[in-house]
Amino acid sequence: MSTTLWGLDIGSIYGILALFTNLLAKEERKLVAPLTLAGYRRERNLELTAATAFFISAIPLFWRPAPLVGASRFYFWIAPFIVRRGLAVEQNKVQALRIGLRPHP
């Protein structure tokens, strides 16, 4: 029961973050550079995907452990954090290339 509530809670938090990011992108459209707006949209989409993953993990079907892999809800929970970290690393590489620095391997 507590893991279900945790999944719903984190899903709600990501949903609220996506709503705020969407509002920010719409409100500041005329004041912010298009490249920055694209970053806000990517962030919003990632937050919506994370919220969806956490809400799906609350479905009882994903509570049952599967042989050799365990409960699949844990994979739903870890995926948004891995994706967010991967996108941050990629964004740092792109930014380094823009200013003429070589990214670290």
MOVEN-V243208 format. One record per residue. N is the residue number from 1. RES is the residue in one letter. PHI is phi in degrees with one decimal (* if undefined). NEAR is the number of other ideal C-beta (glycine too) atoms within 10 Angstrom. Layout:
n & res & phi & near
N & RES & PHI & NEAR
N & RES & PHI & NEAR
This chain:
n & res & phi & near
1 & M & * & 5
2 & S & -67.6 & 6
3 & T & -69.7 & 14
4 & T & -64.9 & 15
5 & L & -64.0 & 10
6 & W & -63.3 & 15
7 & G & -61.1 & 21
8 & L & -67.4 & 14
9 & D & -64.9 & 12
10 & I & -66.5 & 19
11 & G & -60.9 & 21
12 & S & -65.9 & 13
13 & I & -61.7 & 14
14 & Y & -64.1 & 21
15 & G & -63.6 & 17
16 & I & -66.0 & 12
17 & L & -60.5 & 17
18 & A & -63.5 & 20
19 & L & -62.5 & 14
20 & F & -65.0 & 12
21 & T & -64.7 & 20
22 & N & -64.0 & 17
23 & L & -62.1 & 11
24 & L & -62.2 & 15
25 & A & -64.7 & 18
26 & K & -75.7 & 10
27 & E & -68.7 & 10
28 & E & -99.5 & 12
29 & R & -55.9 & 11
30 & K & -83.1 & 5
31 & L & -99.6 & 8
32 & V & -111.3 & 15
33 & A & -62.7 & 8
34 & P & -57.7 & 8
35 & L & -65.4 & 8
36 & T & -68.2 & 12
37 & L & -61.7 & 16
38 & A & -62.4 & 12
39 & G & -64.0 & 15
40 & Y & -63.3 & 17
41 & R & -66.0 & 13
42 & R & -60.9 & 13
43 & E & -62.3 & 18
44 & R & -60.7 & 19
45 & N & -64.2 & 13
46 & L & -65.0 & 18
47 & E & -66.6 & 22
48 & L & -65.6 & 17
49 & T & -64.2 & 16
50 & A & -64.2 & 24
51 & A & -60.8 & 21
52 & T & -62.7 & 16
53 & A & -61.7 & 21
54 & F & -69.0 & 24
55 & F & -67.0 & 17
56 & I & -64.3 & 15
57 & S & -66.2 & 25
58 & A & -79.9 & 19
59 & I & -69.2 & 12
60 & P & -57.1 & 8
61 & L & -56.7 & 9
62 & F & -89.3 & 17
63 & W & -82.4 & 13
64 & R & -73.1 & 9
65 & P & -72.8 & 11
66 & A & -100.8 & 9
67 & P & -60.7 & 5
68 & L & 71.4 & 5
69 & V & -120.8 & 9
70 & G & 80.6 & 10
71 & A & -71.7 & 15
72 & S & -71.4 & 16
73 & R & -63.4 & 24
74 & F & -66.0 & 14
75 & Y & -70.5 & 14
76 & F & -63.2 & 21
77 & W & -74.6 & 18
78 & I & -83.9 & 11
79 & A & -56.4 & 15
80 & P & -61.3 & 20
81 & F & -70.6 & 10
82 & I & -67.0 & 10
83 & V & -63.0 & 14
84 & R & -61.3 & 15
85 & R & -66.8 & 10
86 & G & -62.8 & 10
87 & L & -67.1 & 13
88 & A & -66.0 & 10
89 & V & -63.6 & 11
90 & E & -63.3 & 11
91 & Q & -65.2 & 12
92 & N & -64.6 & 12
93 & K & -64.5 & 14
94 & V & -63.1 & 9
95 & Q & -65.4 & 11
96 & A & -65.1 & 13
97 & L & -66.9 & 11
98 & R & -65.1 & 9
99 & I & -93.9 & 6
100 & G & 91.6 & 6
101 & L & -95.1 & 10
102 & R & -86.6 & 8
103 & P & -70.7 & 12
104 & H & -74.8 & 8
105 & P & -69.5 & 3
